[in-house]
């Protein structure tokens, strides 16, 4: 089995959320075996900026559900959605 790369859209709950701190919290919340291969930022509207981490998970780990749950539990996160998924 290989690895799966997923681009995940993480919406903060307000424009006042410190995105650098949020990035660190997301990295710290990752389940075992998952890793982040970089972040992008996407201007949404009215000063709100979404984080778009590319997460690498083992193919046999059950997909991105564990990562989505972990990210959803981070303080300052409004919503989490998977934008696209592909095999490495």
Secondary structure by P-SEA (a helix, b strand, c coil): cbbbbbbbbbbcccccccaaaaaaaaaaaccccccccbbbbbbccccbbbbbbbcccccccccaaaaaaaaaaccccccccccccccc
